[in-house]
Amino acid sequence: MKAFNQLKTFHRILEGYRADSPLGKFLPGFYRLNKQMGSSDRRVANRLIYNYFRLGKAIIDVVPEERLFVAEFLCNTQSNSFLAHFKPEWEACISFSLDDKLAMVKQVYPNFKLEDVFPWSAALSPSIDKEAFLKSFFTQPDLYIRILKGFETKVKATLTDANITFREESPQCLALPNGTRLENIFTDQHLFEVQDLSSQQTANYFKPNKWEHWWDACAASGGKTLLLHELQPDLKLVVSDIRESILANLDERFLNAGLRKYQKKILDLTKTADPELHNYEFDGIILDSPCSGSGTWGRTPEMISQFEDYKIQSFKNLQQNIVPNVIKYLKPGKPLIYITCSAFKAENEDMVEFLVKELGFKLEEQVTLKGYEHRADTMFVARLIKN
C-alpha cells in the first residue's frame, strides 16, 4: 500500500508541475497544499520526481510510471522499498555497475539509448567526455561549501561531531551529501559559503593585484565577487545585475562575509551601460555570462525536458550582444574573465573565438571545469587580455 501511495503522489506532482518554473520552486508549494505528508514522504517524493527527470528524453514514448521504474533502477545504488515492490527483479540487482544496469534496461526497452538522456551531446565542448557526462545525470551532485579562511578546523570538527560524512577537495572546500541540513548543524553559518566546486575553482583564473578596480558584471548572488575579495581584500569593487531582487539579497551575504566596500548597480547589459559607467575603467572584469546552464542540469534535471535545440544559438547571440557592452570599460592589457555554467561549445569555445577574432582579445588560458568527474557542476572559464 505504501508504494502505491508513493506512486500516486508522484503522478500528482508530475501532472501538476508546469515546465515553465523550476521544480525546486514548485515542490514547496505542493507540500504546503499537502500538509499531511511527513518529512519521510517528502524525501521519497523528491527522489522519485527528480530521478524521473534524470532520464531526460530517453524512452520518452514509454508511460511515466515505467520510466520512473527505469530511473529508480539507474539512479540508486542501495535497496529501497519502492523499487522492491514494483520491480523486485531489478531491485535485486541494484548494486550492479551502471554499465550492467544500462544493459539490463536495454534488454527490456530496446529503444533505450544513453545519448537520448541528453540529446545534444554533439554540441558539447570538445574536451568533455561525452559518455561520462551523460552517465553523470544518474548521480545527484554533492553539496559543496567553501570554508572562510581561519575556520577550517572548526567547521570540520562540527561536521564530525554531527556524524556528517564529508570529502575534502581542498582545505577550504568540502563535499557533503546532497540534502545535508546545514542550518541544523551550525549555530553560526557565517563560517562558510555554499558554493559548487567548479564555481570555487574559477577563482584560480582571477589573479587580481592589490588596489585594482574590478567589476563583477553579472554578479547574481555575488559568489564570484566573494572569491575575488578573499584573494585580494583591498580591491575597489563594482557589482551589477539586471535583477534588483538578486542584488538586494547580495547585501546581506556580503555583510556576513565581511565585504562592506563596494558599489552596486542595476544594469541591463544588452544595452549600453554609459549612463552608469561612462567614466569607469576597470583593471579586471568578471563576466559570468547568461547561458543555458546546461552544466548544472545534474542539479535541475527537469531543464533537459524543457530545452530545445534553437536555444543554444539564442544564448550565443545574447552573449555576443552583451560582451561588447562590457569590454569597453576594461583597460588595455587587463583581463576579462569569461565564465559560463554551460557545457556547450557554442557558449564556450566559440565565444572565446569571437572575443579573439572579432574583438581583438588575446587568450591566456581556457578550461572546462569537469564537474561531472566530481559530482559537481560543469563550467567553463577563460582568461583573456584586452589588446
C-alpha positions as CSV (number, residue, x, y, z in Angstrom):
1,M,0.0,0.0,0.0
2,K,2.8,2.4,0.9
3,A,4.5,2.0,-2.5
4,F,1.2,2.6,-4.3
5,N,0.6,5.8,-2.4
6,Q,4.1,6.9,-3.3
7,L,3.4,6.2,-6.9
8,K,0.1,8.1,-6.7
9,T,1.9,11.1,-5.2
10,F,4.4,11.0,-8.0
11,H,1.7,11.1,-10.6
12,R,0.0,14.1,-8.8
13,I,3.3,16.0,-8.8
14,L,4.0,15.2,-12.4
15,E,0.5,16.2,-13.5
16,G,0.6,19.5,-11.5
17,Y,4.1,20.6,-12.5
18,R,4.3,23.2,-15.2
19,A,7.6,23.2,-17.1
20,D,7.9,27.0,-17.1
21,S,9.2,27.0,-13.5
22,P,12.0,25.2,-11.6
23,L,11.0,22.0,-9.9
24,G,12.6,23.3,-6.8
25,K,10.2,26.2,-6.6
26,F,7.1,24.0,-7.4
27,L,7.6,21.3,-4.8
28,P,7.5,23.5,-1.7
29,G,4.1,24.9,-2.8
30,F,2.8,21.3,-3.5
31,Y,3.9,20.2,0.0
32,R,2.2,23.3,1.6
33,L,-1.1,22.1,0.0
34,N,-0.5,18.6,1.2
35,K,0.4,19.1,4.8
36,Q,-0.4,15.5,5.7
37,M,2.9,14.5,4.1
38,G,5.6,13.9,6.6
39,S,9.3,14.6,6.1
40,S,9.9,11.0,5.0
41,D,7.1,11.2,2.5
42,R,8.5,14.4,1.1
43,R,12.0,12.9,0.8
44,V,10.7,10.0,-1.2
45,A,8.6,12.2,-3.4
46,N,11.6,14.4,-4.1
47,R,13.7,11.4,-5.0
48,L,11.1,9.9,-7.3
49,I,10.3,13.1,-9.3
50,Y,14.0,14.2,-9.6
51,N,15.1,10.7,-10.7
52,Y,12.3,10.6,-13.2
53,F,13.6,13.8,-14.9
54,R,17.1,12.3,-14.8
55,L,16.1,10.1,-17.7
56,G,16.0,13.3,-19.8
57,K,14.4,12.5,-23.2
58,A,15.2,8.7,-23.2
59,I,12.3,6.3,-23.9
60,I,10.0,9.3,-23.9
61,D,7.2,7.3,-25.5
62,V,7.0,4.9,-22.5
63,V,4.3,5.6,-19.9
64,P,5.6,7.7,-16.9
65,E,5.4,5.0,-14.3
66,E,7.6,2.7,-16.3
67,R,10.1,5.4,-17.0
68,L,10.1,6.0,-13.2
69,F,10.9,2.4,-12.5
70,V,13.8,2.6,-15.0
71,A,15.0,5.9,-13.4
72,E,14.9,4.4,-9.9
73,F,16.9,1.4,-11.0
74,L,19.6,3.5,-12.7
75,C,19.8,6.3,-10.2
76,N,20.0,4.3,-7.0
77,T,22.8,2.0,-5.6
78,Q,21.0,0.9,-2.4
79,S,17.8,-1.0,-1.9
80,N,14.6,0.8,-1.5
81,S,11.1,-0.5,-0.8
82,F,9.5,1.4,-3.8
83,L,11.6,-0.4,-6.4
84,A,11.4,-3.7,-4.5
85,H,7.6,-3.6,-4.7
86,F,7.2,-2.8,-8.4
87,K,10.4,-4.3,-9.9
88,P,11.8,-6.9,-7.4
89,E,13.9,-8.4,-10.2
90,W,15.7,-5.1,-10.8
91,E,15.9,-4.3,-7.1
92,A,17.9,-7.5,-6.6
93,C,20.5,-6.0,-9.0
94,I,20.5,-2.5,-7.5
95,S,24.2,-2.7,-6.6
96,F,25.3,-3.7,-10.1
97,S,27.6,-1.3,-12.1
98,L,25.8,1.4,-14.1
99,D,27.0,-0.2,-17.3
100,D,25.4,-3.5,-16.3
101,K,22.2,-1.8,-15.3
102,L,22.1,0.1,-18.6
103,A,22.5,-3.2,-20.5
104,M,19.6,-4.7,-18.5
105,V,17.3,-1.7,-19.3
106,K,18.3,-2.1,-22.9
107,Q,17.1,-5.7,-22.9
108,V,13.6,-4.6,-21.7
109,Y,13.4,-1.4,-23.7
110,P,15.4,-1.9,-27.0
111,N,14.8,1.7,-27.9
112,F,16.6,3.0,-24.8
113,K,19.7,5.0,-25.8
114,L,22.1,6.7,-23.4
115,E,22.5,9.6,-25.9
116,D,18.8,10.3,-25.6
117,V,19.2,11.3,-22.0
118,F,20.9,14.5,-23.1
119,P,20.3,14.6,-26.9
120,W,22.7,17.5,-27.6
121,S,26.0,15.6,-27.0
122,A,27.3,16.6,-30.4
123,A,27.1,20.3,-29.3
124,L,29.3,19.7,-26.1
125,S,32.6,21.4,-25.7
126,P,35.3,19.2,-27.3
127,S,37.2,18.5,-24.0
128,I,34.1,16.9,-22.4
129,D,34.0,13.1,-22.2
130,K,30.5,12.6,-23.7
131,E,29.8,9.2,-22.2
132,A,31.0,10.2,-18.7
133,F,28.9,13.4,-19.0
134,L,25.8,11.5,-20.0
135,K,26.2,8.9,-17.2
136,S,26.7,11.6,-14.6
137,F,23.0,12.5,-14.9
138,F,22.1,9.4,-13.0
139,T,24.0,10.6,-9.9
140,Q,22.9,13.5,-7.8
141,P,25.6,16.1,-7.3
142,D,27.1,16.7,-3.9
143,L,26.6,19.8,-1.7
144,Y,29.7,21.9,-1.7
145,I,30.8,24.5,0.9
146,R,33.7,26.9,0.9
147,I,35.1,27.5,4.4
148,L,36.2,31.0,5.2
149,K,39.8,31.2,6.0
150,G,40.6,30.6,9.6
151,F,37.6,28.4,10.3
152,E,38.6,25.2,8.6
153,T,39.3,23.3,11.8
154,K,36.1,24.5,13.5
155,V,33.8,23.6,10.5
156,K,35.3,20.1,10.1
157,A,35.1,19.4,13.8
158,T,31.4,20.4,13.9
159,L,30.6,18.2,10.9
160,T,32.5,15.3,12.5
161,D,30.6,15.8,15.8
162,A,27.3,15.7,13.9
163,N,28.3,12.4,12.2
164,I,28.2,14.1,8.8
165,T,30.5,12.5,6.3
166,F,32.4,14.8,4.0
167,R,35.1,14.7,1.3
168,E,37.9,17.3,1.4
169,E,38.6,18.7,-2.1
170,S,40.9,21.3,-0.6
171,P,41.5,22.6,2.9
172,Q,38.7,25.1,2.3
173,C,36.4,23.1,0.0
174,L,34.2,20.2,1.4
175,A,31.8,18.0,-0.4
176,L,28.8,16.9,1.7
177,P,25.8,14.6,1.0
178,N,23.2,16.5,-1.0
179,G,20.3,17.5,1.2
180,T,22.5,18.0,4.3
181,R,20.7,20.4,6.6
182,L,23.5,22.8,7.5
183,E,21.1,25.1,9.4
184,N,20.5,22.2,11.8
185,I,24.3,21.7,12.4
186,F,25.8,25.1,12.6
187,T,24.6,27.8,15.0
188,D,26.9,30.2,13.1
189,Q,26.5,29.8,9.4
190,H,28.9,32.7,8.6
191,L,31.8,30.3,8.8
192,F,31.3,29.1,5.2
193,E,29.6,29.7,1.9
194,V,27.5,27.2,0.0
195,Q,29.2,27.2,-3.4
196,D,29.8,24.5,-6.0
197,L,33.3,23.1,-6.5
198,S,33.6,24.3,-10.1
199,S,32.4,27.8,-9.1
200,Q,35.1,27.9,-6.5
201,Q,37.8,26.8,-9.0
202,T,37.1,29.8,-11.3
203,A,39.0,31.9,-8.7
204,N,42.2,30.3,-9.9
205,Y,41.9,32.4,-13.1
206,F,41.2,35.8,-11.5
207,K,44.8,36.8,-10.4
208,P,43.9,40.3,-9.0
209,N,46.5,42.8,-7.8
210,K,46.3,45.0,-4.7
211,W,44.3,48.2,-5.1
212,E,42.9,47.3,-8.5
213,H,39.4,48.3,-9.7
214,W,37.3,45.2,-10.7
215,W,33.7,44.7,-12.0
216,D,31.6,41.6,-11.5
217,A,29.3,42.3,-14.4
218,C,26.6,39.6,-13.9
219,A,27.0,39.3,-10.1
220,A,23.8,37.3,-9.3
221,S,24.2,36.3,-5.6
222,G,27.8,37.6,-5.5
223,G,29.7,34.3,-5.2
224,K,32.5,35.3,-7.7
225,T,32.9,38.7,-6.0
226,L,33.4,37.0,-2.6
227,L,36.1,34.8,-4.2
228,L,37.7,37.9,-5.6
229,H,37.5,39.6,-2.2
230,E,39.1,36.7,-0.4
231,L,42.0,36.7,-2.9
232,Q,42.6,40.4,-2.6
233,P,40.6,42.3,0.1
234,D,41.9,45.7,-1.0
235,L,40.2,45.8,-4.3
236,K,37.8,48.5,-5.4
237,L,34.7,46.6,-6.4
238,V,31.6,47.2,-8.6
239,V,28.8,44.6,-8.8
240,S,25.9,44.7,-11.2
241,D,22.9,42.6,-12.3
242,I,19.7,43.1,-14.2
243,R,17.7,41.8,-11.2
244,E,17.1,44.2,-8.4
245,S,15.9,41.5,-6.0
246,I,19.1,39.5,-6.5
247,L,21.2,42.5,-5.6
248,A,19.1,43.1,-2.5
249,N,19.9,39.6,-1.3
250,L,23.6,40.2,-2.1
251,D,24.0,42.9,0.5
252,E,23.3,40.5,3.5
253,R,25.6,37.9,2.0
254,F,28.5,40.4,1.6
255,L,27.9,41.8,5.1
256,N,28.2,38.3,6.6
257,A,31.4,37.7,4.7
258,G,33.0,41.0,5.9
259,L,32.8,42.7,2.5
260,R,31.5,46.3,3.1
261,K,33.1,48.5,0.5
262,Y,31.6,48.0,-3.0
263,Q,29.3,49.8,-5.5
264,K,26.1,48.2,-6.6
265,K,24.4,48.9,-10.0
266,I,21.3,47.6,-11.7
267,L,22.3,47.2,-15.4
268,D,20.8,45.6,-18.5
269,L,24.0,44.7,-20.4
270,T,22.1,44.1,-23.6
271,K,22.1,47.9,-23.8
272,T,24.8,50.5,-23.3
273,A,25.9,51.0,-19.6
274,D,27.2,54.5,-20.3
275,P,24.6,56.3,-18.1
276,E,26.0,54.4,-15.1
277,L,29.6,53.6,-16.1
278,H,30.6,56.4,-18.6
279,N,33.8,57.4,-16.6
280,Y,34.7,53.9,-15.3
281,E,37.9,52.0,-16.3
282,F,38.5,48.6,-14.8
283,D,41.6,46.6,-14.1
284,G,39.6,43.4,-14.4
285,I,36.1,42.3,-15.3
286,I,34.4,39.0,-14.4
287,L,31.6,38.2,-16.9
288,D,29.7,35.2,-15.6
289,S,27.6,35.3,-18.7
290,P,23.9,34.4,-19.1
291,C,23.8,30.9,-20.6
292,S,21.8,27.7,-21.0
293,G,23.0,26.4,-17.6
294,S,23.5,23.0,-19.2
295,G,26.5,22.2,-17.0
296,T,24.2,22.4,-13.9
297,W,21.4,20.2,-15.1
298,G,22.5,17.4,-12.9
299,R,21.0,19.5,-10.1
300,T,18.0,20.6,-12.1
301,P,17.3,17.7,-14.5
302,E,13.9,18.9,-15.3
303,M,15.6,21.5,-17.5
304,I,16.5,18.7,-20.0
305,S,12.9,18.2,-20.8
306,Q,12.3,21.9,-21.2
307,F,15.2,22.6,-23.5
308,E,15.1,22.9,-27.3
309,D,17.9,23.0,-29.9
310,Y,17.3,26.6,-31.0
311,K,18.1,27.9,-27.5
312,I,21.8,27.1,-27.9
313,Q,22.1,29.7,-30.7
314,S,19.8,32.1,-28.8
315,F,22.1,32.1,-25.8
316,K,25.2,32.6,-28.1
317,N,23.5,35.6,-29.7
318,L,22.7,37.0,-26.3
319,Q,26.3,36.6,-25.2
320,Q,27.6,38.3,-28.4
321,N,25.3,41.1,-27.7
322,I,26.4,41.6,-24.1
323,V,30.2,41.2,-24.5
324,P,30.9,44.5,-26.4
325,N,28.8,46.4,-23.9
326,V,31.1,45.1,-21.1
327,I,34.6,45.1,-22.5
328,K,34.5,48.8,-23.4
329,Y,35.1,49.6,-19.8
330,L,38.2,47.3,-19.5
331,K,41.6,48.9,-19.6
332,P,44.0,47.7,-22.3
333,G,46.3,45.0,-21.2
334,K,43.9,43.9,-18.5
335,P,41.9,40.6,-18.1
336,L,38.4,39.7,-18.9
337,I,37.4,36.5,-17.0
338,Y,34.7,34.9,-19.2
339,I,32.7,32.2,-17.3
340,T,29.6,30.1,-18.1
341,C,27.9,27.2,-16.4
342,S,27.3,25.7,-19.8
343,A,28.7,22.6,-21.4
344,F,28.0,23.7,-25.0
345,K,30.8,24.7,-27.3
346,A,28.7,27.5,-28.9
347,E,28.6,29.3,-25.5
348,N,32.2,28.5,-24.5
349,E,35.0,28.0,-27.1
350,D,33.0,29.7,-29.9
351,M,32.6,32.8,-27.7
352,V,36.3,32.8,-26.9
353,E,37.0,32.7,-30.7
354,F,34.6,35.6,-31.1
355,L,36.5,37.6,-28.5
356,V,39.8,36.9,-30.1
357,K,38.9,37.3,-33.8
358,E,36.2,39.9,-33.7
359,L,37.1,42.0,-30.6
360,G,40.9,41.7,-30.6
361,F,41.5,39.9,-27.3
362,K,44.4,37.6,-26.6
363,L,43.6,34.3,-25.0
364,E,45.8,33.5,-22.0
365,E,44.1,30.2,-20.9
366,Q,40.7,28.5,-21.1
367,V,39.5,25.3,-19.4
368,T,36.4,23.2,-19.0
369,L,35.9,22.5,-15.3
370,K,34.7,18.9,-15.5
371,G,32.3,18.8,-12.6
372,Y,30.8,15.5,-13.9
373,E,34.0,13.9,-12.6
374,H,33.4,15.2,-9.1
375,R,29.6,15.1,-8.6
376,A,29.7,18.8,-9.2
377,D,28.6,21.3,-11.9
378,T,30.4,21.6,-15.2
379,M,31.6,25.1,-16.0
380,F,33.8,26.9,-18.5
381,V,36.3,29.7,-17.7
382,A,38.6,31.7,-20.0
383,R,41.1,34.4,-19.1
384,L,41.6,36.9,-22.0
385,I,43.6,40.1,-22.2
386,K,42.4,43.2,-24.0
387,N,44.9,44.4,-26.6
